[in-house]
Structures are given as structure tokens and as C-alpha cells.
């Protein structure tokens, strides 16, 4: 089974493709997955939203979990009031502080030319935390195994040093926890938690970019830990120098240790991943089906695993042995080739807003703030590159702007990409991320 965060992210992505952006943002995105045991999922939301989620979106959530996991689950919706109970609070804390998935180990991480350096570095850090590479910064596109390596590091350190204080979080969770600590005036507890860790793992650290107070706090946390020779492991979708709006002093510290990238796997590694996943499920896949899947899915390990789960689910339901036809159906479901254009544009707008540290509303507005303008230019350029929409249609998607305005914005973006390699890399990274999910 994948980690809580990976499973939940896949479920949310599935739901996001089935409803409008407004509905998703209001009712589904705020949900938090707090536990998964014995095929039972517990989701947390506010008391206000719980009844609507139960009455309107349970079918979608059940469908999303079954599509992701390959089997049906039981879903329970709990509210903030229930969360205060010790057992729920403990489960939520476990999810946030450690990935703790026994399936995601070094032993079952498939090593190939695209990831062997990151794998070796992760093993070295796990063997001697605080001594090998500090920090270890692993970067690469979504779905290539970064979270798997984080989990493997956690498990190895726990095995060798049982009393080690390990804290796992994400850039988003670190930010949210900081905001709550400021509001509740519990900053001493926040400092004690993070600055006394023996090992700190932060997934998707790029999320802190553009958030001044979060960067300030993480800067001091980083200094406190490294001064005490405590281990820090970070992941991101891009190297530090290409994270827009990340302070230079933090970029410099991220580059102190070792940068290890993970590239999309070659076909031999993809086939090995497919075979390994099938073996774990007790599924026998003929070589021609393994190669067919590997030929069709090239850039995302998570999608390879998802295709195998789909084929296994079809086999369990129908009783028919896997075939090229069932593999094709599984792949089509995973790749979502027929995803509607509005969903694609929503994904682009959200990804650009996240990268530039602004909101979709600002991008679609007439505001002329420098950062918002650059985000708008980037969004228009990426929409043209990904969707091939004519200028008039792009203008309609951006609040009815005239096609001449679209042309101007795209040209400005192209100029900046030509003169600034960092901007070019950032925009190409967004395009790569979008292409992987549509």
C-alpha cells in the first residue's frame, strides 16, 4: 500500500477531475484523511460541511478510493469536535509526523539508471543520519518515488535507532501548523517540536516559497538542526535554484549538502516496477502486457502502479485473465485521455498560482501587481502550449480578455524565458507537471 499522503493525493486528484473547481475547493479539498485501517477510511471536515459531504459526495469518494486502491473501502466522515478525542488526534498526528508505511522500503524500491544516485544517497543518510549528507535534497517530478525514499529512510532509521525522534511533514503542513501556532500563541511548543528533532523530513518543500514568515521560521529551524548535526531530508519538484520566490539564504542552505535528482525511469526499470507491483498483488502478468504498459506510461511510477492495480481489480471482478484489452482499459482510466478542457485549464491555473505564490482569482483579475502579471503571462503561455487553444478562446478563459492582450502577455513571457533560464525552467516544470496529470 502507498503512503497515506500519496493515496489521499491520488483520491483528491480523481475527485478534482469529476467536479467543478469551485465545488472541489469548497467541499472536497478541505477534507483531511486521518486514518486508514482494516479497509476503513476516516475523513475529517468541519461540522458545517460534514452533512453536505455525506449527502452529496459519498458516492464520488467511494468511487475515487476504489479507483485508486483497486478495492472498495468503508468511509466515515468525522468532524472537528470528534477529532479532539485522543484516539483520532493520535492517528492524525501519526499521519503528519511519519509516513510509516511498511511497504515502502529500500528493499522494494526498484533501482534503475534514473534513480540509483538518489537511492544510494538515501541509504547513506539512513545508515548514518547527520553524518553523510546534510541536508539531502531529492528532487524530481511527481510520481517518481521521492516519497517512497522518505518512507524508506524513516523505516531504516527506526530499525537501527529505535529512540530516534523522527518528524515527517510537508511544506504545506509546516506552513499550516505555523499559522495555527501563531493564532493560538503556542509558538514555544512549535519550536520545541521541530528544533529538537533528530531527523526532519519535509516533502514538497517548494510550498514554502513566497511565504515570508514560513521561510523565516524554516530558516531558523534549519540552522538549529544543522548546528546540532541533526539530519534534514527534503524533497521538491525542482532543484533549489529553480524554486521561484524562495529566499536566496534558504536556497544556499538547501545546496549545502547533496542534491540528488530522480528522472523518469527507462523502459527496463518501468518493466521491473510493473512486475514487482504485480507480484506484490499476486497477479501474473504476461511479458507482452508488461511491455505494453511500460510503452504507454513513461513518466510516472505512480501511474504504472495504478495501471497494475486497475488490471488486478478487473481480474478480481470479471475472473478473466489479464489481456491487452484489460491493460488498455486500465491505462485509459489512469491517463484520463478524455479529460475535459475546463479541467485542464483549472489544473494549469492552480499550478501557476501555487508556483508564483498567488491565487487563481488574482490571475484572472485585472490587477497589475508585478508578480500577478508575471503569473498571468505564464498561465496564458502554458494554456497555449498545453491546449493549443486559439488566442480568442484563451482570452475568454481569462475573464473575457481581448485576443491582443493574450498575444502581448504570451510574448512577454517568451521574452523573459529567453533572457532568464530560471524562469524558463520554472515554466517548463509546470508544463511537465500538467502533462503528467492530464
Residue pairs with C-beta under 8 A, 6 or more apart in sequence:
1 7
1 69
1 101
1 103
2 10
2 101
2 103
2 104
2 302
2 305
3 99
3 101
3 104
3 147
3 148
3 151
4 33
4 36
4 95
4 99
4 101
5 95
5 99
5 147
5 170
5 203
6 147
6 302
7 33
7 36
7 68
7 69
8 33
10 68
10 302
10 306
11 33
11 61
11 64
11 65
11 68
12 28
12 29
12 31
12 64
13 437
14 63
14 64
14 67
14 68
15 24
15 28
15 57
15 60
15 61
15 64
16 24
16 28
16 29
16 343
16 346
16 347
17 336
17 339
17 343
18 60
18 64
19 28
19 60
20 342
21 346
21 350
21 360
27 49
27 52
27 53
27 56
27 57
28 53
28 57
28 60
30 45
30 46
30 49
31 43
31 44
31 45
31 53
32 43
32 44
32 45
32 92
33 41
33 42
33 43
33 44
33 95
34 42
34 43
34 44
34 78
34 83
34 88
34 91
34 92
34 95
35 41
35 42
35 88
35 91
35 92
35 95
36 42
36 73
39 71
39 72
39 73
39 74
40 73
40 74
40 75
40 76
41 65
41 73
41 74
41 75
41 76
42 76
42 78
42 88
42 91
43 53
43 61
43 75
43 76
43 77
43 78
44 77
44 78
44 79
44 80
44 83
44 88
44 92
45 53
45 77
45 78
45 79
45 80
46 79
46 80
47 79
47 80
47 81
50 77
50 78
50 79
53 61
53 77
54 77
58 75
58 77
61 75
62 72
62 73
62 75
65 72
65 73
65 75
66 72
66 73
66 313
67 310
67 333
68 306
68 309
69 309
70 281
70 309
70 310
70 312
70 313
71 313
71 316
78 88
82 88
83 89
83 92
94 100
96 168
96 169
96 173
97 166
97 167
97 168
97 169
98 154
98 166
98 167
98 168
99 147
99 150
99 151
99 154
99 168
99 201
100 151
100 154
100 155
101 151
102 155
103 280
104 147
104 148
104 151
104 152
104 155
105 151
105 152
105 155
105 156
106 119
106 122
106 123
106 126
106 152
106 156
108 276
108 280
109 115
109 119
109 145
109 148
109 149
109 152
110 265
110 269
110 272
110 273
110 276
111 119
111 269
112 265
112 266
112 268
112 269
112 272
113 266
113 269
114 144
114 262
114 263
114 264
114 265
114 266
114 269
115 144
115 145
115 262
115 263
115 265
115 269
117 260
117 261
118 138
118 140
118 145
118 146
118 149
118 260
118 261
118 262
119 149
121 132
121 133
121 136
121 138
121 258
121 260
122 136
122 138
122 149
122 152
122 153
122 233
122 260
123 156
124 132
124 133
125 132
125 133
125 134
125 136
125 153
125 231
125 233
126 152
126 153
126 156
126 157
126 160
127 156
127 160
129 157
129 161
129 164
129 198
129 199
129 230
129 231
130 198
130 199
130 229
130 230
130 231
131 229
133 257
133 258
134 226
134 229
134 231
134 232
134 256
134 257
135 222
135 226
135 231
135 232
135 233
135 234
135 253
135 254
135 256
135 257
135 258
136 231
136 232
136 233
136 234
136 257
136 258
136 260
137 234
137 235
137 236
137 239
137 240
137 254
137 255
137 257
137 258
137 259
137 260
138 146
138 149
138 150
138 233
138 234
138 235
138 236
138 260
138 261
138 262
139 146
139 235
139 236
139 237
139 238
139 239
139 259
139 260
139 261
139 262
140 146
140 237
140 261
140 262
140 263
141 237
141 264
141 299
141 300
141 429
141 432
141 433
141 436
142 237
142 300
142 302
142 433
142 436
142 437
143 299
143 300
143 301
143 302
143 303
143 436
144 262
144 263
144 264
144 265
144 300
144 301
145 262
145 301
146 203
146 235
146 262
147 203
147 235
149 235
150 168
150 201
150 203
150 233
150 235
153 199
153 201
153 233
154 166
154 168
154 199
154 201
157 164
157 166
157 199
158 164
158 166
161 198
164 198
164 199
165 196
165 197
165 198
165 199
166 197
166 198
166 199
166 201
167 193
167 194
167 197
167 199
167 200
167 201
168 201
168 202
168 203
169 177
169 200
169 201
169 202
169 203
170 202
170 203
170 204
170 207
171 202
171 203
171 204
171 205
171 206
171 207
171 208
172 204
172 207
174 194
174 202
174 208
174 214
174 218
175 207
175 208
175 211
175 214
177 190
178 190
178 213
178 214
178 217
180 186
181 187
181 189
181 190
182 213
191 221
194 200
194 221
195 220
195 221
195 224
195 225
197 225
197 230
198 230
198 231
199 230
199 231
199 232
199 233
200 221
200 225
200 230
200 231
200 232
200 233
201 232
201 233
201 234
202 232
202 233
202 234
202 235
203 235
204 235
204 236
204 237
205 234
205 235
205 236
205 254
206 236
206 237
206 238
206 243
206 246
207 354
208 214
208 215
208 218
208 246
209 215
209 243
209 244
209 245
209 246
209 355
209 357
210 244
210 245
210 246
210 356
210 357
211 357
215 246
215 247
215 250
218 250
219 247
219 249
219 250
219 253
222 232
222 250
222 253
223 253
225 231
225 232
226 232
226 253
226 256
232 257
234 254
236 243
237 429
237 433
238 425
238 426
238 429
239 259
239 261
240 246
240 250
240 251
240 254
240 255
240 259
241 251
241 255
241 422
242 422
242 425
242 426
242 429
243 251
244 355
244 356
244 357
244 422
244 423
244 426
245 356
245 357
245 371
264 298
264 299
264 300
265 273
265 301
267 291
267 294
267 295
267 298
270 293
270 294
270 297
270 298
270 304
271 290
271 291
271 294
273 301
273 304
273 305
274 285
274 290
274 293
274 294
274 304
274 307
274 308
275 285
275 290
277 304
277 305
277 308
277 309
278 284
278 285
278 290
278 308
278 312
281 308
281 309
281 312
283 308
283 311
283 312
283 315
283 322
284 322
285 308
285 311
285 322
286 322
288 324
289 311
289 322
289 323
289 324
289 327
292 324
292 327
292 328
293 304
293 307
293 308
293 327
293 330
293 331
294 304
296 331
296 335
297 303
297 304
297 307
297 331
297 334
297 335
299 432
299 435
299 436
300 436
303 334
303 335
303 436
306 330
306 334
307 327
307 330
307 331
307 334
308 330
310 329
310 330
310 333
310 334
311 322
311 326
311 327
311 330
314 320
314 322
314 326
314 329
314 330
315 321
315 322
315 326
318 326
320 326
336 438
339 438
341 387
341 389
343 438
344 386
344 387
344 434
344 438
345 383
345 387
345 397
347 434
347 437
347 438
348 379
348 382
348 383
348 386
348 430
348 434
349 360
349 363
349 364
349 379
350 360
351 430
351 433
351 434
352 363
352 375
352 378
352 379
352 382
352 430
353 359
353 360
353 362
353 363
353 375
355 375
355 378
355 426
355 429
355 430
356 371
356 372
356 374
356 375
356 378
357 371
358 371
358 372
358 375
362 369
362 372
362 375
363 372
363 375
363 376
363 379
363 398
364 398
364 399
365 372
365 399
366 399
367 373
374 413
374 416
376 398
376 409
377 409
377 410
377 412
377 413
377 416
378 413
378 426
378 427
378 430
379 398
380 394
380 398
380 406
380 409
380 410
380 413
381 409
381 410
381 413
381 414
381 427
382 427
382 430
382 431
382 434
383 389
383 394
383 397
384 391
384 394
384 410
385 431
386 431
386 434
386 435
386 438
389 397
390 403
391 403
391 406
391 407
392 403
394 403
394 406
395 401
395 402
395 403
395 405
395 406
398 406
413 427
416 423
417 423
417 424
417 427
418 424
